[in-house]
Amino acid sequence: MARRRLLLALMAGTVLGGHAETHAATEAMAGLKRWGSGEFRRFGFLIYEATLWAGDDPQRPPLALRLDYKRNIDGKAIADASVKEMRRFVTDEALLKRWGEQMQRIFPDVKAGDHILGLYRADGARFYQDERLLGAISMPGFAEAFFAIWLDTRTSAPDLRAALLRRKDG
């Protein structure tokens, strides 16, 4: 009987703990409104669909960007691609290397159907997968450069940028 109660208590703790963690991203997005969404393709292949949430200005924090992956991608490849794109805005290679190392520790391998949510707040960037916090990077300049990949006028994907910045009605 005591073993059964212990097992039930452990199961309840796991469920409750998971439940609290499950809402972390949702709670962090409180007050943000859905803006636009669009597709990112490379060589004709759909890589991910992106959706932007923001306040009144979709180019200033707080904002959130969700990437819904349509292909399997290694977490290291996501970090490397992010660094490559951030070179459009940052010329300090040592800084880009540090940021890349941090992203490699945070970004998981993804498969088609997975999503990662990036949250840009004044204190930096947080990343979630399936509502679970993956990690945060609060180094000065990181969040601005990271989200510029999609939102800056110098983006490599201007059509996606335009789709993200198009406010949804309602």
C-alpha positions in Angstrom: 0.0 0.0 0.0 2.8 2.4 0.9 4.6 1.6 -2.4 1.4 2.3 -4.3 0.9 5.7 -2.6 4.5 6.6 -3.3 4.1 5.6 -7.0 0.9 7.7 -7.3 2.6 10.6 -5.6 5.6 10.4 -8.0 3.3 10.2 -11.0 1.2 13.1 -9.8 4.4 15.2 -9.2 5.6 14.3 -12.7 2.3 15.3 -14.3 2.0 18.5 -12.3 5.6 19.5 -12.9 5.2 18.8 -16.6 1.9 20.7 -16.7 3.5 23.8 -15.1 6.4 23.7 -17.5 4.1 23.2 -20.4 2.6 26.6 -20.1 6.0 28.5 -19.8 6.0 29.7 -23.4 2.3 30.5 -23.4 2.6 32.6 -20.3 5.8 34.3 -21.6 3.8 35.4 -24.7 1.0 37.0 -22.7 -0.1 40.3 -24.2 1.4 39.6 -27.7 -0.9 39.6 -30.8 -0.5 37.4 -33.8 0.9 39.3 -36.7 1.8 37.5 -39.9 3.1 34.1 -41.1 4.9 32.8 -44.1 7.1 30.0 -45.5 10.8 29.7 -45.7 12.1 27.7 -48.7 15.6 26.9 -49.9 16.2 25.6 -53.4 12.4 25.1 -53.7 12.1 22.9 -50.6 9.9 24.0 -47.8 12.1 24.2 -44.6 9.7 25.8 -42.1 6.7 28.0 -41.7 7.2 31.0 -39.5 4.6 33.0 -37.4 5.2 36.3 -35.6 3.5 37.6 -32.4 4.2 41.1 -31.2 2.8 44.1 -29.5 2.1 47.3 -31.5 5.5 47.3 -33.1 6.5 44.0 -34.7 10.1 45.0 -34.9 10.7 45.8 -31.2 10.6 43.5 -28.2 8.6 42.0 -26.8 7.9 39.6 -29.7 7.9 35.9 -30.4 8.7 34.0 -33.6 7.6 30.4 -34.0 9.2 28.1 -36.6 7.3 25.0 -37.6 9.8 22.7 -39.2 8.9 20.7 -42.3 12.2 18.8 -42.6 14.6 17.0 -40.3 17.4 19.4 -39.3 20.4 18.9 -37.0 20.5 21.4 -34.1 24.1 22.3 -35.0 23.0 23.1 -38.6 20.3 25.4 -37.2 22.9 27.2 -35.1 25.4 27.4 -38.0 22.7 28.8 -40.4 21.8 31.4 -37.7 25.4 32.5 -37.4 25.7 32.8 -41.2 22.6 34.9 -41.4 23.6 37.1 -38.4 26.8 38.0 -40.3 24.6 40.4 -42.3 24.3 42.5 -39.1 27.4 41.7 -37.0 31.0 41.8 -38.1 32.7 40.6 -34.9 33.7 37.0 -35.7 34.7 36.2 -32.1 31.3 37.4 -30.9 29.5 35.3 -33.6 31.5 32.3 -32.6 30.4 32.7 -28.9 26.8 33.1 -29.9 27.1 30.1 -32.2 28.4 27.9 -29.4 25.6 29.0 -27.1 23.0 28.3 -29.8 24.5 24.8 -30.4 24.0 24.0 -26.7 20.3 25.2 -26.9 19.0 24.2 -30.3 17.8 20.6 -30.5 17.7 18.4 -33.6 14.3 18.8 -35.1 12.1 16.6 -37.3 9.2 17.5 -39.5 6.4 18.5 -37.3 8.5 20.0 -34.5 8.6 23.7 -33.7 10.8 26.1 -31.9 9.6 29.4 -30.4 12.0 32.2 -30.0 10.9 34.9 -27.5 12.6 38.3 -27.7 12.4 40.4 -24.5 14.3 43.4 -23.4 16.6 41.1 -21.3 17.5 38.8 -24.2 16.2 35.8 -26.0 14.5 32.6 -24.7 13.9 29.5 -26.8 11.1 26.9 -26.3 10.2 23.6 -27.9 6.8 22.1 -27.3 6.2 24.9 -24.6 9.4 23.7 -22.7 12.2 26.1 -22.1 15.3 25.0 -24.0 17.5 27.9 -22.9 18.2 31.6 -22.9 20.9 33.9 -24.3 21.1 37.3 -22.6 24.4 38.5 -24.1 24.1 42.1 -25.3 23.1 42.4 -28.9 22.3 38.7 -29.4 18.5 39.0 -29.5 18.5 42.0 -31.8 20.8 40.3 -34.3 19.1 36.9 -34.0 15.6 38.3 -34.8 17.0 40.5 -37.5 17.5 37.3 -39.5 13.7 37.6 -40.2 12.8 41.2 -39.4 15.6 43.4 -40.7 15.4 45.0 -44.1 18.7 43.3 -45.0 17.2 39.8 -44.5 18.0 37.1 -47.0 14.3 36.3 -47.1 12.5 39.5 -47.9 9.2 37.8 -48.9 9.0 36.0 -45.6 9.8 39.3 -43.8 6.9 41.0 -45.6 4.5 38.2 -44.7 5.6 38.3 -41.1 5.1 42.0 -40.8 1.6 41.9 -42.4 -0.8 42.2 -39.4 -3.6 39.7 -39.2 -7.1 41.1 -38.7 -8.9 40.4 -35.5 
